Amino acid sequence: MQDIFNSAQWFTEPDAYWTIQYEYRRSGADMQYRFYWKVWLRWSTSWFNNGFQLRLFLNGVQHNVTIKGYADNNYGWSYDGTTEWYTVAKKTSGTTPFYASIHDTSINKTRATSSSYNLIVSGATSALGDISAFDVDTGVTIPITKYDASFVDTLVIKYGSTSIKTISGITNGAKVTFTDAEKSVIYEKMSAVVSGTFTFTLTTKSGSTTIGTSEKTASGSISNANPTFTASQISYTDANKVLYAITKNNADNQRIVQNQSSLSVTFGEAKGNKGANIVEYILELNGVTKTATASGTVGFGAINSSQDVTLKITAKDSRGNTTTVEKIITILAWSLPTFTATVERLNNYEDETYLTVEASISSVDGINTIKSITYKYMEVGGSYGNSAVPIENRTKYTIQMDKEKEYFFLITVEDAFDYDEKEFYLADGKFSMFIDTEKHAVGINEFPEEGEALRVAGGVARFDEGIVLLSASKKFLLSVNDSGSLIITEIKQGG
């Protein structure tokens, strides 16, 4: 609290004593003042209860304060009060003139007038304007309203509690950029976020004396910070080393065989940019997705595809930025050998039996071959106890199989990678049709045992117009109607 005058005395008619103190504050370009006053009047005065005012003259502007209410004391009557804040517009330097008077409004007479005083003017703190969102890499523009050109403004930029940059003597509209070292600090602090809140504090000083501060916040972002990751960092191999002798794989010529090779992918370490860390790798291949938290080797096993497939690996950093690279995996189409086999008896009856196998295999870029074709056989109800017999593709073999017995043949075709096998049935010896000239009989799939008869074993005899039965004196026609009932009709002579 500043004293203007204390216990000043005027020997007017009658006597009066008073004190006035004030406080001040800065409001941007303006100054504001508030006054605390007290007035005493002697007992001898005759106007203690008259209407009167305390008139304050501040920087040439009059402010009237009505004096009312009093208290008795040993001296006389006392009055006191506090004014509102009065503004002196655009007061940024020098002093503010002030004086006061006591005015008797009942007779419109000034009873007492003080001397003139110069009130204190505080320094004007420069004000920060609103700061737009900015990119850390390109920098930020600082808007400043400066009220006193003689003062020095210092700007401090912080991210959280970490001080990033200090600039002394900054001016309005200055473009602030960050050094590589400062960016490194920011990147480290913002390793898990794309944008964050920065605090800008402007401190105004007169010499070594701090006048005041002004503070703003703004959002700073980190852009174009995707991880560094290239396809050249990816390699793959067949973990099934048994196949190496067939595919002739090496470090520079990896060939993956469909459903046979065991694909193993190795990838190098991606680099997080601008302080970000790599947190995940996402590998996608042929509908299968795998993840890893670090570079290394990931196995995909057998690949069921007959054509080349695209491997995608995405590196993801701690800010959520990603980079995806692709690698073509060379696939050699392969499938199990396919084959047909015929096994049949001479005349469908003899022991002499013919076996032929026709097999096809996948080319696999010309490196596949038929490794073997074999057969085993067993009597129906028995087991394949005999050793496999090798045979050649598309070659007819003659073997002796007891015509009184039924057999199963197990044919196996093996290529350079795998094999397939199937069973084929050989029936016991039967003629398709046997004509017995002595018995005057015909047997279908059997030998006729009765004379003058047609025998069908395991089959159906069909006649377009029905079956005619002959007796010594009559003739009958056997047929089936639409409902499936057997109809026997006698055929009359001449009919």
PATOR-316296 format. One record per residue (C-alpha): x, y, z. Coordinates in pm, whole numbers, plus 50000, padded with zeros to 5 digits. Layout:
# residues N
XYZ ...
This chain:
# residues 495
500005000050000 501425033449897 500905065250105 499935096949919 499595119150224 499085110850585 497625133750857 497795164250638 496075194050807 494375225050673 493255253250901 490155261350711 486905268650888 486715244251057 489785221351077 489945187950890 492435159250889 492665131350633 494825102750497 494815086450153 496675055150041 496525036649709 497415004149532 497944998549162 498034971148904 498734966148540 495904957448300 497524952047961 498314986347819 496395003648099 497075011748464 494485008048738 494405024949081 492295020049393 492255043949696 491785038950070 490805071450249 489885084050593 488655118850701 488445133851053 486515165251144 486955184351472 484135186851721 484025223551653 482975219451291 479445228251207 479245208450882 480025173250992 476605161950877 476495182950562 476565166050225 480125165750105 482395146549864 485915134649837 487005144749489 489945125949335 491725140149033 493585111348860 495545119148543 493235149048486 490025129248532 487755137148831 486255108849032 483665118049299 483275097549614 480305105149838 481275107350204 478645093250433 478385075850764 480555086351052 481905074751385 482565094151702 486015093251849 488085113552086 489015137951815 485655143051653 483955125051368 485645101251125 484695088450780 486465061750569 486055040850259 487565023449960 487075033449600 486605011149298 489445005449054 489985035448830 491625030348491 494175052948331 494095042647967 497305033247784 499585043248067 502795025047986 505505048248113 506205078748330 503995087448629 500335095048687 499445129548841 497015129849130 495475153749387 492355153549604 489855178249757 486975178150005 483915195149863 480885206550062 477975199649830 475485217650057 477065250949975 479075239949668 482325249349832 485685232049835 486805229450196 490315215150147 492675207049858 495775185349871 499065190849702 499735173449369 501425139549366 502845116249101 501585080649142 503635050149053 503225034448706 504204997748688 505974983648383 503774968648111 504194931448055 504134921947689 501184899547605 501284866647413 498554862047157 496924828847074 499454805146916 498264783146630 498864745846620 502244739046465 504554712346326 507634706446535 509754702846223 508714735446060 508474756646376 505984780946526 505164817846487 504924838246810 502414867246826 503394893547086 501774926347185 504554948247327 503594977647551 507014991847632 509754990747374 512444995747637 511654962547808 513144929147704 510944898847643 512204863747697 510244833447570 510534798947730 509004769047549 508274737647751 506814703647681 505364691748009 507974700248271 510854698448024 512304731147901 512894729247526 514044763847418 514704798647563 514834829647343 515834863547484 514724894947303 511984878247103 509764901446901 506274900146759 505794875746470 509134858446526 509344823846365 510804799546616 512464768146482 514054740046677 517594727146645 518274690346585 519224686646951 515994703247063 513974681746824 515614650746968 514404660647315 510884666847182 510854633946987 511924614847295 509234630947511 506624625347239 507714590047146 504214576047200 502084604547064 501684623146736 500794656246899 501104672047244 500594704347437 503444729447457 503564758247707 504854792547597 505824816647877 506824852447795 508704870948070 509094908748045 512024925448225 513314960448282 516984954648337 517094927048599 513624934948730 510804912048618 507784932348513 505484902748460 504714871848256 502234860947990 501474824547910 499784804647632 499544768347528 499434753547178 499384719347017 502584707946849 502584677846619 505094654346462 504364645246102 505894623845828 507494600746078 506734566245935 509294539246018 512184532445782 511784497145649 512604482145307 511964449745120 515724444245099 515624436345471 513484405445406 514734370945310 513174336745319 514224300745307 512874265645311 513274252045662 512754217045524 516374209945449 515504175345313 514174192745002 517434210844932 518784181344736 515754183444508 515154220844469 518854230544478 517934260044702 520574284644808 520724319244962 520064336744630 517564313244471 514874302944714 512184280744568 509304270344787 507424238944688 503654239544736 502564220245046 506054205545090 508484232945186 508404248545532 508604286045470 510784305645711 510864343845683 513654364945827 513374402845849 515704429845974 515004457246225 512894486846115 513974521246236 511534543546419 511884579946313 511774611546520 512254593546850 509564566946797 510184530646892 509164500546685 506554481646887 505204455546646 505714437546316 502664423646135 503324396345876 500604386845626 500894358145379 498284338345189 495504346645438 497654339745744 498664367945983 501444365746239 502884392246470 506254398146633 507594424446873 511124423546735 512964415646414 513974379746357 512594348146198 508954337346170 507854303546036 504794299245814 505104261945753 503764246345436 502194270345183 499084258245002 499354278644686 500114268544330 501414303044234 503714329744374 502404347344686 503054382044826 504434385445175 503554418245346 505374430045657 504174461245839 506424478646091 504434498346350 505984524346579 505024537446921 503074566446768 500984543146552 502794552146228 503314522845992 505384512945691 504454482345485 506844464545250 506244435045020 508284405044909 507304380144638 507654344144752 508384321244456 506124290644468 506664259244263 503254243044204 503034207244323 500314181944399 500264144944477 500834121244183 497674111943996 497234078143832 494844051943701 495344014343700 493723985343517 493913950243655 491933923743460 491973886543389 492333871743044 488793865742919 487653877143261 488263841743372 491853829443344 494673830343599 496583851543354 496073887543466 497193920643317 498263951043522 498903985743379 499474018643569 499364053043404 500734080043636 501244117843607 503204141143834 503654178543879 506554193143683 507814215443969 509834235843722 511194204043566 512864190743879 510234165043976 510504128443877 508614096143935 510634079744205 508814046344202 505624027944110 504903995944305 502083971944369 501103947744642 498183924044643 496243903744892 493433878644883 490143893844996 490013889645374 493793886745399 496563912345438 499253928845230 502063907745362 504013904645042 506703929244942 505953957444702 506813949444342 508283977844133 506863984143789 507264010143514 504784036943415 502474029343121 503813993643090 501563962743070 502563934843308 501313898943305 500933881443642 499263849043749 496373852843994 494303822444098 491003825343910 489133809444199 490013838444431 489303875744467 492133900344526 492883936444620 495803954144457 497483983544637 499144006444385 501634032744513 503084060744301 505864081644456 507444113144311 510434132844440 508374147744722 505594124444833 503414095044729 499814084944680 498224050344680 494914034744583 493254000444602 491893981844300 489673950744306 490213918944100 487223895444095 487493857744077 487413842943723 484043846343553 482963845743194 480743874143090 478623848842896 479043811142857 477183790642599 476953753342676 476293736342345 475743702742505 473113715142750 471683739642506 471923766342781 473323801142829 474863814843151 475423851743220 478313856143465 478103818843548 478213784043398 474683771143332 473903739843529 470493732243380 469813724343021 467753745142786 467803774943023 469023810643057 470843817543382 471823852643505 474043854743812 473843887044007 471983904843732 468563912143582 467073897143267 465153922443054 462783916942764 461093946142599 457723928542559 457813906642867 458863870242920 457083841942740 456703808842926 455893777542723 454213745942850 453163715242657 449833729842559 449783766342656 451763797942619 451923825842887 453233861342880 454763875143202 454913913043227 454893940843487 452293968643485 452924005143572 452223998843940 454893972043954 452523942043972 453343909743786 450783902043512 450453866443371 448483865243047 447653833642848 448433837142482 445663820642277 446423802441958 446263825341664 446143855341889 
